Amino acid sequence: MSTFPNPQAHPLTAQAPGEWEETLARLSRMEGTAWLTAVRSEGAPHTRPVLAVWVDGQPFFASGAGTAKSRLLEGASQVSLAFSTAGMDAVVEGAVERVVDRDRLAWVAAAYAERYGWAPTAGEGALTGEDGAPTAGPPPYLVYTVVPSTVYAFPTDDEGPAPTRWRFDVWP
């Protein structure tokens, strides 16, 4: 399910830590709004809603090319992405990277179509399409991923994972 090695789990309570593969399966079913936080040059946080999708074990999101969010992300190195899904609240912290590879853009476009019914198409270095993205402004849409360094999960029901922090120390 993921191209990344299993991270090291650290329990946040006296309970045994959650299982990464189970948590990743929940993350992959994420629907609805995620909240992206980046830091402005003067140190103030910039938090905005995004529609995120999980593809191959990583979260991706789109942003209109002319938006303040995209301008800020071009200079950002670390972000956090927070959301609720499938019995848990989660926060992904890590390095933000712009996605320009056409194959990866096509995978992200397909995930958006499946998850949200929004069907963008992969273009040259961005997503395009006639229908506007619900939270990204007009096309073209720059696509970003967060390469996780740390993921936190907190249960919201009896089925969710135990409160856990996963650390990703080594990437292929």
C-alpha positions, 0 to 999 in steps of 0.5 A: 500500500505504501512505498515508504518503510514502516515508521517507528511507532511511539505511544502517546498514552499508556496504551500500545501504539496503533498499527501503521498499516491499519492507520494508513488504510484509514488515511487512504479513505480520507474524505472532506476538508483537511487543514494545511498550515505553513509558516509565513516568512515573518513566522506567522502561521497560514492555515487554509482548507484543502481537499487532500487525497492519499495516493501510495501512502502520501497525502496530496492536495491542489492549489490554484496557481495564483493563490497566496497559498501557492506563493507561500508553498513555493518558499515553504519547506515544512508544513502540517496537514490536519484532518478527521477521518475514519474514527481518528483525527490525524496530523501529518508533518513534513516537507512539502514538495511540488508534484510536476511528473505527469504520471503522478499528476494523473494518479492524483487526478484519478484519486480526486475523481474517485474521492470527491467527484471532481475530475481534473486532468493531468497537464504540463506540471499541473492539473487542469479542467473545466470544473473549478476545484472546490477550495483551490480557485481557478485552474491551473492547479498546482499539486503538492505532497507532504513527505511525512516526517511525523504522523500523529493519530488520535482516536475519535471513537472506539474503533480508532487507533490508540493515540500514536506518533509515527516517525519516518527517519529514513526515506528511500 
